[in-house]
């Protein structure tokens, strides 16, 4: 116990020693205080542990969400890259097909031009040959008379209706042929006709 004296050498009040019961009570009080402190510390530790677990779980959830978002982003990139690749492949195929069609059209055009050129050359050559032949033959001769030989069927006389036929080429003259001139029928300056009852 504390007294009002500062100088203990001058203190005349004796400190009464604790009894055994007081000692036990003090010891029990100290033990209780220590137990209370330990319990409070254990409770605080438990709360800290709960808080730490919550933080850990939250961090784990955040990490999972971040990971999921990253994976989703990567998947979108892969899908877009695949789409781009397919589109580029489609455009490349279309370009190749267009080039093939253009080449085919160009070849067809050149072939047509070559054929037209050959035809023009042949026509020009034929015209030149005709002009040359005409120049060599001189002016076409105009005939004022023709000598026709008409042959009758052997041993027969034409009775009733009959027809005339050229001998070469063999052709029965009828229809429009009857309105043509001897020159148009190529019977000038001479020709041969056959009589037929058919």
N, CA, C and O of each residue as an XYZ file, in Angstrom:
792
protein
N       0.838     -1.189      0.000
C       0.000      0.000      0.000
C       0.870      1.234      0.000
O       2.010      1.219      0.463
N       0.315      2.287     -0.521
C       1.078      3.513     -0.596
C       0.712      4.420      0.572
O      -0.456      4.532      0.944
N       1.721      5.063      1.141
C       1.464      6.045      2.220
C       1.777      7.424      1.714
O       2.257      7.590      0.593
N       1.503      8.433      2.551
C       1.776      9.806      2.167
C       3.246     10.160      2.339
O       3.682     11.246      1.957
N       3.970      9.276      2.891
C       5.381      9.580      3.130
C       6.159      9.415      1.846
O       5.944      8.503      1.048
N       7.113     10.387      1.689
C       8.009     10.321      0.540
C       9.325      9.703      0.970
O       9.922      8.916      0.235
N       9.744     10.038      2.081
C      11.000      9.518      2.599
C      10.692      8.298      3.424
O      10.183      8.400      4.540
N      10.999      7.153      2.878
C      10.628      5.920      3.553
C      11.431      5.689      4.838
O      11.034      4.971      5.756
N      12.540      6.326      4.829
C      13.341      6.156      6.062
C      12.637      6.777      7.271
O      12.842      6.350      8.407
N      11.780      7.819      7.005
C      11.085      8.493      8.089
C       9.713      7.891      8.356
O       9.056      8.253      9.333
N       9.241      6.908      7.435
C       7.906      6.332      7.576
C       7.824      5.516      8.866
O       8.706      4.726      9.205
N       6.754      5.748      9.536
C       6.543      5.020     10.800
C       5.358      4.100     10.703
O       5.072      3.347     11.634
N       4.592      4.157      9.468
C       3.408      3.307      9.301
C       3.839      1.992      8.706
O       4.515      1.979      7.677
N       3.479      0.912      9.304
C       3.846     -0.419      8.816
C       2.809     -0.903      7.815
O       1.610     -0.706      8.011
N       3.286     -1.560      6.704
C       2.387     -2.117      5.666
C       1.940     -3.475      6.139
O       2.735     -4.351      6.482
N       0.662     -3.605      6.141
C       0.087     -4.851      6.634
C       0.230     -5.916      5.554
O      -0.191     -5.695      4.419
N       0.793     -7.021      5.869
C       0.928     -8.103      4.864
C      -0.426     -8.699      4.533
O      -1.337     -8.706      5.361
N      -0.555     -9.235      3.221
C      -1.812     -9.836      2.746
C      -2.010    -11.183      3.392
O      -1.074    -11.937      3.660
N      -3.260    -11.440      3.624
C      -3.577    -12.759      4.163
C      -3.580    -13.760      3.015
O      -3.488    -13.391      1.845
N      -3.685    -14.984      3.364
C      -3.679    -16.047      2.336
C      -4.907    -15.932      1.460
O      -4.849    -16.179      0.255
N      -6.013    -15.558      2.067
C      -7.253    -15.403      1.287
C      -7.151    -14.258      0.300
O      -7.606    -14.352     -0.840
N      -6.524    -13.136      0.778
C      -6.357    -11.980     -0.111
C      -5.421    -12.316     -1.261
O      -5.614    -11.915     -2.408
N      -4.378    -13.090     -0.881
C      -3.448    -13.491     -1.948
C      -4.164    -14.324     -3.013
O      -3.944    -14.134     -4.209
N      -5.011    -15.236     -2.577
C      -5.736    -16.096     -3.515
C      -6.696    -15.264     -4.371
O      -6.874    -15.489     -5.568
N      -7.313    -14.274     -3.674
C      -8.255    -13.422     -4.420
C      -7.534    -12.603     -5.456
O      -7.994    -12.461     -6.589
N      -6.361    -12.046     -5.046
C      -5.559    -11.264     -6.003
C      -5.111    -12.143     -7.155
O      -5.167    -11.712     -8.307
N      -4.673    -13.350     -6.882
C      -4.202    -14.272     -7.901
C      -5.338    -14.627     -8.852
O      -5.161    -14.681    -10.069
N      -6.513    -14.868     -8.262
C      -7.666    -15.204     -9.102
C      -8.045    -14.040    -10.004
O      -8.395    -14.215    -11.171
N      -7.961    -12.819     -9.412
C      -8.261    -11.613    -10.205
C      -7.292    -11.463    -11.361
O      -7.684    -11.174    -12.492
N      -6.014    -11.666    -11.053
C      -4.998    -11.570    -12.109
C      -5.233    -12.620    -13.204
O      -5.126    -12.336    -14.397
N      -5.560    -13.850    -12.755
C      -5.816    -14.907    -13.716
C      -7.012    -14.586    -14.597
O      -7.016    -14.842    -15.801
N      -8.036    -14.011    -13.949
C      -9.244    -13.652    -14.718
C      -8.940    -12.571    -15.742
O      -9.374    -12.623    -16.893
N      -8.155    -11.563    -15.261
C      -7.770    -10.500    -16.206
C      -6.973    -11.075    -17.375
O      -7.204    -10.701    -18.525
N      -6.045    -11.973    -17.093
C      -5.231    -12.593    -18.135
C      -6.108    -13.425    -19.080
O      -5.928    -13.414    -20.297
N      -7.075    -14.154    -18.470
C      -7.979    -14.952    -19.304
C      -8.838    -14.053    -20.186
O      -9.072    -14.342    -21.359
N      -9.315    -12.919    -19.571
C     -10.130    -11.984    -20.363
C      -9.325    -11.407    -21.523
O      -9.809    -11.283    -22.648
N      -8.044    -11.050    -21.200
C      -7.192    -10.501    -22.261
C      -6.971    -11.528    -23.374
O      -7.013    -11.211    -24.562
N      -6.729    -12.801    -22.929
C      -6.513    -13.842    -23.940
C      -7.778    -14.065    -24.795
O      -7.713    -14.230    -26.013
N      -8.916    -14.061    -24.106
C     -10.178    -14.251    -24.838
C     -10.407    -13.105    -25.825
O     -10.809    -13.323    -26.968
N     -10.140    -11.862    -25.353
C     -10.310    -10.691    -26.220
C      -9.364    -10.768    -27.415
O      -9.719    -10.453    -28.551
N      -8.117    -11.212    -27.096
C      -7.132    -11.328    -28.188
C      -7.538    -12.423    -29.173
O      -7.399    -12.262    -30.385
N      -8.049    -13.556    -28.631
C      -8.496    -14.650    -29.498
C      -9.663    -14.201    -30.371
O      -9.742    -14.539    -31.552
N     -10.583    -13.417    -29.754
C     -11.723    -12.903    -30.517
C     -11.258    -11.942    -31.610
O     -11.722    -11.981    -32.749
N     -10.307    -11.066    -31.205
C      -9.775    -10.115    -32.184
C      -9.058    -10.862    -33.308
O      -9.195    -10.530    -34.485
N      -8.279    -11.895    -32.907
C      -7.585    -12.685    -33.929
C      -8.576    -13.369    -34.867
O      -8.371    -13.441    -36.079
N      -9.682    -13.880    -34.254
C     -10.691    -14.550    -35.070
C     -11.340    -13.566    -36.046
O     -11.569    -13.899    -37.209
N     -11.632    -12.370    -35.574
C     -12.219    -11.342    -36.434
C     -11.231    -10.961    -37.551
O     -11.592    -10.807    -38.718
N      -9.935    -10.815    -37.114
C      -8.908    -10.505    -38.119
C      -8.823    -11.612    -39.174
O      -8.665    -11.352    -40.366
N      -8.933    -12.853    -38.694
C      -8.862    -13.984    -39.612
C     -10.053    -13.972    -40.573
O      -9.912    -14.232    -41.768
N     -11.250    -13.657    -40.009
C     -12.436    -13.560    -40.864
C     -12.269    -12.466    -41.912
O     -12.567    -12.637    -43.094
N     -11.771    -11.319    -41.408
C     -11.553    -10.193    -42.337
C     -10.550    -10.569    -43.416
O     -10.753    -10.291    -44.598
N      -9.443    -11.219    -42.982
C      -8.425    -11.652    -43.945
C      -8.999    -12.650    -44.952
O      -8.683    -12.602    -46.141
N      -9.857    -13.564    -44.449
C     -10.479    -14.560    -45.334
C     -11.406    -13.881    -46.341
O     -11.446    -14.234    -47.520
N     -12.160    -12.880    -45.830
C     -13.037    -12.126    -46.736
C     -12.216    -11.427    -47.827
O     -12.548    -11.452    -49.012
N     -11.125    -10.799    -47.360
C     -10.254    -10.089    -48.313
C      -9.676    -11.079    -49.328
O      -9.610    -10.803    -50.526
N      -9.250    -12.263    -48.800
C      -8.669    -13.270    -49.691
C      -9.703    -13.764    -50.709
O      -9.426    -13.900    -51.901
N     -10.919    -14.029    -50.178
C     -11.971    -14.493    -51.088
C     -12.321    -13.430    -52.134
O     -12.486    -13.725    -53.318
N     -12.427    -12.187    -51.657
C     -12.726    -11.089    -52.579
C     -11.654    -10.970    -53.636
O     -11.935    -10.799    -54.822
N     -10.384    -11.065    -53.168
C      -9.272    -11.000    -54.120
C      -9.343    -12.169    -55.094
O      -9.087    -12.003    -56.286
N      -9.696    -13.370    -54.579
C      -9.837    -14.543    -55.446
C     -10.945    -14.345    -56.462
O     -10.787    -14.667    -57.640
N     -12.093    -13.802    -55.988
C     -13.194    -13.534    -56.913
C     -12.794    -12.511    -57.961
O     -13.086    -12.665    -59.147
N     -12.114    -11.451    -57.497
C     -11.652    -10.426    -58.439
C     -10.714    -11.027    -59.472
O     -10.813    -10.743    -60.666
N      -9.795    -11.872    -58.987
C      -8.854    -12.514    -59.908
C      -9.592    -13.412    -60.898
O      -9.251    -13.457    -62.080
N     -10.614    -14.134    -60.402
C     -11.400    -15.005    -61.281
C     -12.130    -14.180    -62.340
O     -12.162    -14.536    -63.518
N     -12.722    -13.058    -61.884
C     -13.413    -12.187    -62.833
C     -12.453    -11.608    -63.861
O     -12.746    -11.564    -65.056
N     -11.297    -11.165    -63.368
C     -10.284    -10.605    -64.284
C      -9.845    -11.668    -65.284
O      -9.720    -11.403    -66.480
N      -9.611    -12.885    -64.769
C      -9.187    -13.979    -65.638
C     -10.265    -14.306    -66.665
O      -9.974    -14.526    -67.841
N     -11.538    -14.335    -66.195
C     -12.651    -14.630    -67.109
C     -12.769    -13.558    -68.188
O     -13.003    -13.859    -69.359
N     -12.603    -12.296    -67.772
C     -12.677    -11.198    -68.744
C     -11.540    -11.281    -69.755
O     -11.732    -11.060    -70.951
N     -10.345    -11.607    -69.246
C      -9.203    -11.753    -70.157
C      -9.433    -12.888    -71.150
O      -9.149    -12.765    -72.341
N      -9.962    -14.014    -70.619
C     -10.230    -15.152    -71.501
C     -11.302    -14.805    -72.532
O     -11.202    -15.185    -73.699
N     -12.338    -14.070    -72.083
C     -13.395    -13.656    -73.012
C     -12.833    -12.724    -74.091
O     -13.179    -12.831    -75.268
N     -11.963    -11.812    -73.662
C     -11.341    -10.889    -74.606
C     -10.490    -11.634    -75.620
O     -10.539    -11.346    -76.815
N      -9.702    -12.602    -75.134
C      -8.861    -13.402    -76.020
C      -9.712    -14.211    -76.993
O      -9.376    -14.347    -78.169
N     -10.838    -14.752    -76.473
C     -11.729    -15.529    -77.333
C     -12.324    -14.645    -78.429
O     -12.427    -15.060    -79.583
N     -12.716    -13.416    -78.056
C     -13.238    -12.486    -79.059
C     -12.187    -12.170    -80.111
O     -12.492    -12.087    -81.301
N     -10.951    -11.993    -79.666
C      -9.864    -11.727    -80.612
C      -9.696    -12.893    -81.576
O      -9.527    -12.700    -82.780
N      -9.744    -14.117    -81.027
C      -9.594    -15.303    -81.873
C     -10.726    -15.397    -82.890
O     -10.497    -15.700    -84.061
N     -11.969    -15.129    -82.425
C     -13.124    -15.191    -83.326
C     -12.995    -14.144    -84.426
O     -13.230    -14.432    -85.600
N     -12.614    -12.912    -84.033
C     -12.449    -11.845    -85.022
C     -11.332    -12.171    -85.999
O     -11.458    -11.922    -87.198
N     -10.229    -12.732    -85.486
C      -9.118    -13.113    -86.358
C      -9.560    -14.188    -87.343
O      -9.184    -14.159    -88.514
N     -10.366    -15.144    -86.856
C     -10.872    -16.211    -87.734
C     -11.782    -15.627    -88.800
O     -11.719    -16.019    -89.965
N     -12.631    -14.683    -88.393
C     -13.524    -14.031    -89.360
C     -12.722    -13.286    -90.423
O     -13.009    -13.378    -91.616
N     -11.704    -12.541    -89.961
C     -10.854    -11.813    -90.907
C     -10.169    -12.765    -91.867
O     -10.087    -12.512    -93.069
N      -9.674    -13.873    -91.312
C      -8.983    -14.861    -92.143
C      -9.930    -15.432    -93.205
O      -9.549    -15.578    -94.366
N     -11.180    -15.757    -92.797
C     -12.147    -16.291    -93.745
C     -12.500    -15.256    -94.812
O     -12.617    -15.584    -95.992
N     -12.669    -14.002    -94.382
C     -13.006    -12.937    -95.328
C     -11.866    -12.715    -96.321
O     -12.097    -12.552    -97.519
N     -10.636    -12.711    -95.810
C      -9.485    -12.553    -96.698
C      -9.392    -13.722    -97.677
O      -9.076    -13.534    -98.852
N      -9.671    -14.923    -97.184
C      -9.639    -16.103    -98.060
C     -10.728    -16.001    -99.127
O     -10.502    -16.332   -100.291
N     -11.931    -15.532    -98.712
C     -13.025    -15.376    -99.674
C     -12.679    -14.339   -100.739
O     -12.927    -14.550   -101.926
N     -12.103    -13.217   -100.304
C     -11.721    -12.165   -101.251
C     -10.633    -12.657   -102.191
O     -10.652    -12.352   -103.384
N      -9.680    -13.424   -101.653
C      -8.602    -13.960   -102.488
C      -9.166    -14.911   -103.539
O      -8.768    -14.862   -104.703
N     -10.097    -15.781   -103.125
C     -10.714    -16.711   -104.077
C     -11.500    -15.950   -105.135
O     -11.450    -16.283   -106.319
N     -12.237    -14.910   -104.692
C     -13.016    -14.106   -105.643
C     -12.103    -13.420   -106.641
O     -12.417    -13.344   -107.829
N     -10.958    -12.914   -106.154
C     -10.005    -12.248   -107.046
C      -9.427    -13.237   -108.057
O      -9.283    -12.916   -109.236
N      -9.098    -14.439   -107.589
C      -8.560    -15.463   -108.492
C      -9.602    -15.842   -109.538
O      -9.290    -15.969   -110.722
N     -10.848    -16.022   -109.089
C     -11.925    -16.382   -110.020
C     -12.141    -15.279   -111.051
O     -12.309    -15.550   -112.240
N     -12.133    -14.022   -110.577
C     -12.302    -12.887   -111.493
C     -11.162    -12.840   -112.501
O     -11.381    -12.556   -113.679
N      -9.937    -13.121   -112.036
C      -8.773    -13.124   -112.942
C      -8.917    -14.222   -113.990
O      -8.629    -14.006   -115.167
N      -9.369    -15.411   -113.554
C      -9.561    -16.517   -114.499
C     -10.614    -16.147   -115.539
O     -10.427    -16.380   -116.734
N     -11.743    -15.557   -115.066
C     -12.800    -15.157   -115.993
C     -12.310    -14.086   -116.969
O     -12.637    -14.109   -118.155
N     -11.515    -13.144   -116.441
C     -10.971    -12.091   -117.307
C     -10.030    -12.686   -118.342
O     -10.050    -12.287   -119.506
N      -9.198    -13.649   -117.920
C      -8.287    -14.304   -118.860
C      -9.064    -15.069   -119.927
O      -8.718    -15.026   -121.107
N     -10.128    -15.777   -119.497
C     -10.943    -16.520   -120.466
C     -11.583    -15.562   -121.474
O     -11.593    -15.818   -122.678
N     -12.120    -14.441   -120.947
C     -12.754    -13.457   -121.831
C     -11.738    -12.872   -122.797
O     -12.039    -12.654   -123.970
N     -10.514    -12.615   -122.291
C      -9.465    -12.056   -123.152
C      -9.068    -13.050   -124.246
O      -8.881    -12.681   -125.406
N      -8.943    -14.337   -123.844
C      -8.601    -15.358   -124.847
C      -9.703    -15.487   -125.900
O      -9.430    -15.611   -127.094
N     -10.977    -15.457   -125.422
C     -12.100    -15.549   -126.368
C     -12.112    -14.351   -127.313
O     -12.374    -14.488   -128.508
N     -11.819    -13.161   -126.752
C     -11.792    -11.963   -127.595
C     -10.697    -12.045   -128.654
O     -10.912    -11.716   -129.821
N      -9.501    -12.495   -128.215
C      -8.392    -12.619   -129.163
C      -8.700    -13.656   -130.235
O      -8.385    -13.474   -131.410
N      -9.340    -14.776   -129.790
C      -9.695    -15.816   -130.752
C     -10.706    -15.295   -131.760
O     -10.614    -15.564   -132.957
N     -11.690    -14.532   -131.237
C     -12.705    -13.965   -132.122
C     -12.079    -12.966   -133.090
O     -12.409    -12.939   -134.276
N     -11.165    -12.139   -132.560
C     -10.490    -11.171   -133.426
C      -9.658    -11.881   -134.477
O      -9.613    -11.471   -135.637
N      -8.986    -12.972   -134.047
C      -8.175    -13.723   -135.010
C      -9.057    -14.333   -136.083
O      -8.720    -14.292   -137.266
N     -10.217    -14.916   -135.663
C     -11.127    -15.515   -136.631
C     -11.676    -14.456   -137.578
O     -11.774    -14.669   -138.786
N     -12.038    -13.286   -136.992
C     -12.537    -12.192   -137.836
C     -11.457    -11.723   -138.799
O     -11.730    -11.406   -139.957
N     -10.227    -11.686   -138.300
C      -9.107    -11.297   -139.168
C      -8.916    -12.276   -140.307
O      -8.672    -11.885   -141.449
N      -9.034    -13.585   -139.975
C      -8.914    -14.601   -141.024
C     -10.035    -14.478   -142.044
O      -9.820    -14.590   -143.251
N     -11.256    -14.243   -141.519
C     -12.392    -14.093   -142.425
C     -12.219    -12.873   -143.327
O     -12.488    -12.921   -144.527
N     -11.760    -11.767   -142.709
C     -11.541    -10.557   -143.512
C     -10.454    -10.780   -144.548
O     -10.556    -10.347   -145.695
N      -9.397    -11.479   -144.101
C      -8.308    -11.747   -145.045
C      -8.799    -12.640   -146.178
O      -8.482    -12.414   -147.346
N      -9.594    -13.680   -145.806
C     -10.116    -14.581   -146.834
C     -11.052    -13.839   -147.780
O     -11.011    -14.044   -148.993
N     -11.908    -12.964   -147.211
C     -12.836    -12.198   -148.037
C     -12.075    -11.250   -148.947
O     -12.387    -11.097   -150.128
N     -11.051    -10.608   -148.352
C     -10.241     -9.693   -149.171
C      -9.525    -10.454   -150.279
O      -9.425     -9.985   -151.412
N      -9.023    -11.653   -149.924
C      -8.323    -12.462   -150.923
C      -9.286    -12.905   -152.024
O      -8.956    -12.870   -153.209
N     -10.511    -13.331   -151.598
C     -11.508    -13.745   -152.585
C     -11.906    -12.581   -153.472
O     -12.063    -12.729   -154.684
N     -12.069    -11.399   -152.842
C     -12.440    -10.214   -153.623
C     -11.336     -9.852   -154.606
O     -11.579     -9.497   -155.759
N     -10.092     -9.960   -154.089
C      -8.962     -9.653   -154.971
C      -8.896    -10.647   -156.130
O      -8.649    -10.269   -157.275
N      -9.123    -11.941   -155.808
C      -9.091    -12.965   -156.854
C     -10.195    -12.734   -157.869
O      -9.997    -12.868   -159.076
N     -11.406    -12.371   -157.330
C     -12.523    -12.109   -158.249
C     -12.231    -10.901   -159.123
O     -12.502    -10.886   -160.323
N     -11.662     -9.875   -158.466
C     -11.327     -8.671   -159.241
C     -10.268     -8.982   -160.292
O     -10.324     -8.489   -161.418
N      -9.301     -9.813   -159.900
C      -8.247    -10.183   -160.838
C      -8.813    -10.998   -161.996
O      -8.479    -10.776   -163.160
N      -9.695    -11.963   -161.638
C     -10.307    -12.784   -162.690
C     -11.156    -11.926   -163.606
O     -11.162    -12.104   -164.824
N     -11.886    -10.972   -162.987
C     -12.725    -10.089   -163.795
C     -11.881     -9.226   -164.709
O     -12.221     -8.977   -165.865
N     -10.735     -8.765   -164.132
C      -9.844     -7.924   -164.945
C      -9.263     -8.727   -166.102
O      -9.124     -8.225   -167.217
N      -8.927     -9.986   -165.817
C      -8.370    -10.828   -166.880
C      -9.423    -11.188   -167.923
O      -9.145    -11.212   -169.122
N     -10.639    -11.467   -167.448
C     -11.686    -11.879   -168.373
C     -12.187    -10.720   -169.216
O     -12.766    -10.906   -170.286
N     -11.950     -9.532   -168.712
C     -12.432     -8.373   -169.436
C     -13.902     -8.166   -169.164
O     -14.457     -8.824   -168.284
N     -14.541     -7.288   -169.876
C     -15.955     -7.029   -169.651
C     -16.804     -8.249   -169.988
O     -16.518     -8.978   -170.937
N     -17.859     -8.462   -169.189
C     -18.740     -9.604   -169.414
C     -19.396     -9.493   -170.791
O     -19.875     -8.434   -171.197
N     -19.397    -10.633   -171.493
C     -19.949    -10.650   -172.857
C     -21.462    -10.743   -172.794
O     -22.007    -11.543   -172.034
N     -22.124     -9.952   -173.568
C     -23.571     -9.948   -173.617
C     -24.007    -10.739   -174.859
O     -23.621    -10.440   -175.989
N     -24.824    -11.755   -174.593
C     -25.310    -12.579   -175.706
C     -26.711    -12.131   -176.091
O     -27.541    -11.819   -175.237
N     -26.949    -12.108   -177.373
C     -28.275    -11.717   -177.876
C     -29.077    -12.920   -178.355
O     -30.263    -12.803   -178.662
N     -28.421    -14.082   -178.416
C     -29.132    -15.286   -178.808
C     -28.538    -16.478   -178.060
O     -27.412    -16.420   -177.567
N     -29.317    -17.561   -177.983
C     -28.885    -18.761   -177.282
C     -29.261    -19.986   -178.105
O     -30.263    -19.984   -178.819
N     -28.445    -21.034   -177.997
C     -28.714    -22.287   -178.706
C     -29.137    -23.311   -177.658
O     -28.336    -23.689   -176.804
N     -30.405    -23.766   -177.716
C     -30.952    -24.734   -176.775
C     -31.125    -26.079   -177.450
O     -31.599    -26.163   -178.583
N     -30.740    -27.122   -176.752
C     -30.944    -28.486   -177.217
C     -31.978    -29.117   -176.295
O     -31.737    -29.218   -175.092
N     -33.114    -29.540   -176.819
C     -34.181    -30.123   -176.029
C     -34.263    -31.599   -176.352
O     -34.425    -31.973   -177.514
N     -34.157    -32.419   -175.369
C     -34.180    -33.865   -175.551
C     -35.504    -34.413   -175.022
O     -35.971    -34.065   -173.937
N     -36.079    -35.284   -175.841
C     -37.314    -35.932   -175.439
C     -36.984    -37.330   -174.917
O     -35.936    -37.881   -175.254
N     -37.863    -37.907   -174.099
C     -37.640    -39.271   -173.651
C     -37.596    -40.217   -174.844
O     -38.371    -40.070   -175.789
N     -36.694    -41.179   -174.800
C     -36.515    -42.082   -175.933
C     -37.791    -42.884   -176.204
O     -38.372    -43.501   -175.311
N     -38.195    -42.848   -177.458
C     -39.359    -43.626   -177.881
C     -40.664    -43.060   -177.387
O     -41.694    -43.725   -177.498
N     -40.665    -41.882   -176.855
C     -41.911    -41.312   -176.350
C     -42.102    -39.910   -176.907
O     -41.144    -39.194   -177.197
N     -43.345    -39.550   -177.044
C     -43.695    -38.192   -177.415
C     -44.411    -37.557   -176.230
O     -45.222    -38.226   -175.589
N     -44.147    -36.301   -175.914
C     -44.853    -35.667   -174.804
C     -46.343    -35.595   -175.086
O     -46.758    -35.041   -176.104
N     -47.134    -36.140   -174.212
C     -48.583    -36.113   -174.331
C     -49.116    -35.340   -173.138
O     -48.856    -35.706   -171.991
N     -49.842    -34.303   -173.394
C     -50.415    -33.514   -172.319
C     -49.354    -32.667   -171.627
O     -48.413    -32.176   -172.251
N     -49.531    -32.515   -170.349
C     -48.625    -31.641   -169.574
C     -47.253    -32.272   -169.465
O     -47.109    -33.491   -169.374
N     -46.255    -31.413   -169.476
C     -44.879    -31.893   -169.320
C     -44.067    -30.815   -168.619
O     -44.514    -29.680   -168.454
N     -42.877    -31.193   -168.214
C     -41.969    -30.256   -167.557
C     -40.609    -30.339   -168.209
O     -40.236    -31.342   -168.817
N     -39.866    -29.221   -168.056
C     -38.504    -29.178   -168.559
C     -37.541    -29.315   -167.386
O     -37.822    -28.875   -166.271
N     -36.402    -29.938   -167.666
C     -35.433    -30.196   -166.598
C     -34.038    -29.946   -167.148
O     -33.714    -30.362   -168.260
N     -33.209    -29.260   -166.357
C     -31.817    -29.057   -166.765
C     -31.070    -30.377   -166.572
O     -31.386    -31.167   -165.682
N     -30.063    -30.596   -167.436
C     -29.329    -31.860   -167.348
C     -28.210    -31.802   -166.309
O     -27.916    -32.796   -165.645
N     -27.589    -30.624   -166.175
C     -26.530    -30.501   -165.164
C     -26.520    -29.089   -164.628
O     -26.300    -28.137   -165.377
N     -26.749    -28.950   -163.381
C     -27.209    -29.999   -162.463
C     -28.661    -30.330   -162.757
O     -29.406    -29.485   -163.254
N     -29.065    -31.555   -162.452
C     -30.431    -31.981   -162.754
C     -31.407    -31.211   -161.858
O     -31.367    -31.288   -160.630
N     -32.274    -30.473   -162.530
C     -33.238    -29.679   -161.770
C     -34.463    -29.447   -162.634
O     -34.361    -29.014   -163.782
N     -35.641    -29.747   -162.055
C     -36.906    -29.518   -162.762
C     -37.235    -28.045   -162.661
O     -37.240    -27.462   -161.576
N     -37.509    -27.453   -163.813
C     -37.828    -26.015   -163.824
C     -39.309    -25.846   -163.534
O     -40.158    -26.273   -164.316
N     -39.609    -25.230   -162.421
C     -41.001    -24.952   -162.082
C     -41.040    -23.761   -161.147
O     -39.996    -23.282   -160.706
N     -42.214    -23.288   -160.844
C     -42.360    -22.178   -159.920
C     -41.657    -20.933   -160.423
O     -41.900    -20.480   -161.542
N     -40.759    -20.365   -159.569
C     -40.062    -19.121   -159.907
C     -39.122    -19.303   -161.095
O     -38.814    -18.342   -161.799
N     -38.663    -20.550   -161.320
C     -37.731    -20.779   -162.436
C     -38.363    -20.397   -163.771
O     -37.667    -19.992   -164.702
N     -39.686    -20.528   -163.857
C     -40.368    -20.238   -165.120
C     -40.386    -18.746   -165.427
O     -40.638    -18.339   -166.561
N     -40.112    -17.923   -164.392
C     -40.101    -16.468   -164.591
C     -38.689    -15.947   -164.868
O     -38.515    -14.775   -165.201
N     -37.673    -16.823   -164.730
C     -36.283    -16.389   -164.901
C     -35.900    -16.369   -166.367
O     -36.487    -17.056   -167.204
N     -34.881    -15.546   -166.647
C     -34.368    -15.480   -168.026
C     -33.431    -16.646   -168.271
O     -32.990    -17.311   -167.334
N     -33.126    -16.894   -169.565
C     -32.193    -17.966   -169.917
C     -30.814    -17.688   -169.326
O     -30.093    -18.611   -168.949
N     -30.459    -16.422   -169.250
C     -29.163    -16.056   -168.685
C     -29.122    -16.420   -167.194
O     -28.126    -16.960   -166.713
N     -30.218    -16.120   -166.460
C     -30.287    -16.460   -165.048
C     -30.262    -17.962   -164.831
O     -29.739    -18.443   -163.826
N     -30.842    -18.721   -165.797
C     -30.846    -20.182   -165.708
C     -29.547    -20.789   -166.235
O     -29.397    -22.009   -166.291
N     -28.600    -19.906   -166.626
C     -27.289    -20.340   -167.131
C     -27.435    -21.223   -168.377
O     -26.742    -22.228   -168.534
N     -28.340    -20.824   -169.238
C     -28.551    -21.533   -170.512
C     -28.035    -20.718   -171.679
O     -28.287    -21.073   -172.830
N     -27.328    -19.649   -171.420
C     -26.736    -18.787   -172.447
C     -25.233    -18.953   -172.428
O     -24.678    -18.976   -171.330
N     -24.525    -19.069   -173.525
C     -25.020    -18.987   -174.917
C     -25.604    -20.296   -175.424
O     -26.178    -20.346   -176.512
N     -25.454    -21.369   -174.626
C     -26.038    -22.641   -175.060
C     -26.416    -23.446   -173.831
O     -25.862    -23.245   -172.750
N     -27.360    -24.356   -174.001
C     -27.766    -25.189   -172.888
C     -28.581    -26.359   -173.367
O     -28.991    -26.430   -174.525
N     -28.807    -27.272   -172.452
C     -29.589    -28.464   -172.803
C     -30.685    -28.656   -171.790
O     -30.475    -28.504   -170.587
N     -31.881    -28.997   -172.294
C     -33.037    -29.259   -171.457
C     -33.597    -30.632   -171.818
O     -33.477    -31.088   -172.954
N     -34.200    -31.268   -170.848
C     -34.826    -32.558   -171.084
C     -36.307    -32.437   -170.774
O     -36.703    -31.742   -169.839
N     -37.127    -33.126   -171.574
C     -38.554    -33.119   -171.358
C     -38.906    -34.299   -170.449
O     -38.435    -35.418   -170.651
N     -39.738    -34.026   -169.450
C     -40.168    -35.086   -168.546
C     -41.660    -34.994   -168.333
O     -42.222    -33.904   -168.231
N     -42.289    -36.135   -168.267
C     -43.738    -36.162   -168.029
C     -44.065    -36.098   -166.548
O     -45.228    -35.923   -166.185
N     -43.088    -36.234   -165.701
C     -43.327    -36.226   -164.253
C     -43.590    -34.817   -163.781
O     -43.814    -34.596   -162.591
